[in-house]
Amino acid sequence: MVATRDPRGCVIDPGAPRLLIREDEAVIINQLKLLTGGEAGDGVFAVSDMLALMFARAGLEVLTTQTYSSRIRGGHINASVRVGERELLSQGDELDLLIALDLETVELHRKVVRDGGIVLYDNSQGEIDVGDLEGRQVTVFPIPARKIAREKLSAPIMKNIVMTGAALASVDFDADFEILGRIIRERFLSKGEKIVAKNMEAAAAGRELVLQMNKPKRYKMEKRQRARKMLLQGSDAVAFGALVAGCRFMASYPITPASDVMEYLVNKFPKYNGVMVQAEDELAAINMAIGAAFGGARAMAASSGPGIALMIEALGLAAVTETPLVVVDVQRCGPSTGMPTRMEQADLNLLIYGAHGEIPRIVIAPSDIEECFYQTIRAFNLAEKYQCPVIVATDQYLSQSQRTTWPFDLSKVAIDRGWLLNDDELKKLDGQFKRYLITERGISPRTIPSLEGGIFKTTGVEHAESGNATENPEVRARMMRKRFAKLDTFCKEDMQPPKVFGNPESDITLVGWGSTKGVILEVMERFKHEDGLDLKLMQLLDLWPFPSRAVAEILQSSRQIVVVENNFTGQMANLIRQQTGIECTKVVKYNGAPFTPKELHQRLKELLVVPEKISV
């Protein structure tokens, strides 16, 4: 079969029920990307969150993104929602629907509205020039949302709900407000029936305006009878994974975008006897977490680049005292304050090498919502088994993007607390308990303080097996070898090799880590259908210790190797060369935005050898 395109130019599966033909007009069904924009404080995210939840409850696949400035009010912000019937791997390209709560939004985004798309804008404060839009068959709906909310509803804050009702009508979805009504009731019933009714009235006003204009409908969103998925963002999956893993202590200092992890757990911990501490700074936070872990709790800290930099000294303390600790780094643009609300993957070198002196640590980079959950649980198990810091590296895009995800399978969850001695085991010891006993695997017995027979000293200076401080060169050398032997054991017993997607026999390999996986997979499909090029992706999950042998085996037969990452210097490509000697081509982006499929496809096409199409 030959792949075909829908009216938007997207490659679709042959025979896929994407289009409904009415007279001479093609109507696009269940395939939509919308963007809501306005000024911070206008309720932009409330609109996108509500629409995303509606589509998810209708049995559709959803992926959302947020773009906002590092200020409380004012300045342009926007949020996108992509909807489809198949799993969505990236935020997509052009817009089908632009919902503009102010005129600036139209000017900023009108060029990325695709031909035949829709623009809804609040014209309470003026009109826009529609010449170029109409020339591209874009349907424009002027909606005086502010005016309606102020004059008819006496509730100016509800302008965003007016626009929500208009948006639903423009894509012919939830005509009777069955889904919207339930969501509004869930969100506003605590404020009283009057507020619920007002919100429904606001949505109805927007809907009626669109219907009265009687313009052509080119989009139709329909419910599908499917098992409902969760709509979850990456930071929530990380936090939920920590909770399921048994984490009961977290100390952090608020920092964008890592604060979402803290905000999730601060609401959940009271129910599970957990403790959340908002520390005075990041150094205090990680030291508190180390103290809790030393006392036997599963503990964590979360931060972003600047905060991780401040935690580095204490990371060494956790390593030398062999205290289990999980640290989450939600990467953002640096250096210094950088762009706090934008994404980047530039902390790789810091996470792998950051320390004074040399310490063992494990670094994991989940790539999607599922991995955020399961890999966080794994991080707690690894931290206690190997008694060292384990860092979970995400980024702003992965952390704050919502996606539809199947409910997690808790039967897959196993808790491994490592070599943790209890009272009975301590009583059977022949002689003194040696907390830092040198073993072939590098792992020593651990105990919770206060147990009889398990008393030991611990210190940040070098120490002997007993924990007593020492400057003996021979003991120092043995302890260094012992600590790093744990990483050799990890490589043999627990390291997860890179995942391979696509055609394993392809001699062109794309390499990704973290959140780049999704967009790379989507672009691979484009190459296959549009260019006749069958590629493979190597996704690195365990970043440190580096899986050198597995990486070399995958890459050795590749004619072309391209590493795709969001940083300036190509840190992963450099790491591969350092650890394997294999040179890779770098495709990097460092402006604070993730790759779009169209952009990445074009940049890769300029590098790869694409076979010429033969006309028959």
Helices and strands as residue ranges (DSSP letters): E 4-5, E 11-12, E 19-22, E 25-29, E 32-39, H 44-57, E 61-67, E 76-84, E 95-100, H 103-109, G 110-112, E 113-122, H 131-135, E 139-143, H 145-147, I 148-152, G 156-158, H 159-170, H 178-188, G 189-191, H 193-213, E 219-220, E 230-233, H 234-245, E 247-252, H 259-268, G 269-272, E 275-278, H 282-294, E 298-303, H 305-320, E 325-331, H 348-353, E 362-364, H 369-386, E 389-395, H 396-400, E 402-405, G 410-412, H 423-427, H 473-493, E 499-502, E 508-513, H 516-526, I 527-531, E 536-540, E 542-544, H 548-555, E 560-565, H 571-580, E 585-588, H 597-605
